[in-house]
Amino acid sequence: MDFRTCTKADIEKELDKMIASKTNDDIHISHVVSNDFLDMFGIDENDIEDFNGWSCDWWVEINYNGARIGVSGNAFYGTIALTKDVE
């Protein structure tokens, strides 16, 4: 998904499909400023679990409609991946 051309509703639609799916496919978002995504989904910067390396990798876990979703980003390359937590 290209963050420049998608809306929050588009991302939520993909999240809903991912949660309903039996597969463990990730959602990949490109061309995204990390703070814009965090603000869009109401994620507090202070909840980010860690930053790593020169490319500023970061990750946090969120609850989306009762499902645990791993959110990992790379600020240097402008990418974010959303992963369903499979128990």
N, C-alpha and C positions, 0 to 999 in steps of 0.2 A: 504494500500500500504506500502511496505517496502522500505524505502529510500535507503537502501544499495543495492537494486537490480533494482531500477527504474531510469529512466532518466527524464530530464526536459520534453522531448517530451511525455513520458508516463503520467506525471502529467497534461500537457496541454491537452492531449486527454481526460482525465477524466474531466477536467474543461469544455471542450467544450461539452461533453455529459451532464454534470450537468446543464449548462446554457440552453441547448436545451430542457431539461426535464421539464415536468410540475410538477414534484415532488420537494420536498425541501430536498433531501438527501444530506448529507455532505460527503466530502472526508476526510478520516482519514489516516494520514501518521505516521508510527512508525519508530523507530530507526533513528531519525533525530537530528542532531545538528542544533539548531535554526539558527546560523550564516550561515551554509552551505545553508540552504533553502533561507534565505534572500539574500545571494549573488547570488544564482541561478536565482532568479526572479528580481534582481536589486532593492530590497527594502532597503532603507536607514535605518539604525538602529535608526536614529534620528526621523523617522516617526512613530515609535512604540508609540502608544497612552498611554500605561501605563504598569507597571510591578506590580505584586501582589503576595505577600506571599513568603514563604520559597521555594516553588517549582518553583518560577519564571514563573508564568503565564504571558503571554503578548498577545497583540492583536493589529491589524492594519487593515485598510480597503484599498484594492487596486482596481484599475480599470483593468479588464482583458477583452480585446476585447469588450469594451463598457458596460460590466456588472460589478456591484459592488460586490466584493467578500470579505467576512470577513475572515481574517486569524487569528487564535488563536493558540498559542503554549504553551507548558509546557517544559521548559528547563530541569527540573529535570528528568522527565520521558521520554523525547525525543519524544514527540508527537506534531503533528500539525493537526488542523482541518480547512478545507476550506468550507465556507458556502455561498450559493447564497443568496444575499439580495433580498427578495421578496417584492415588493411594493404593 
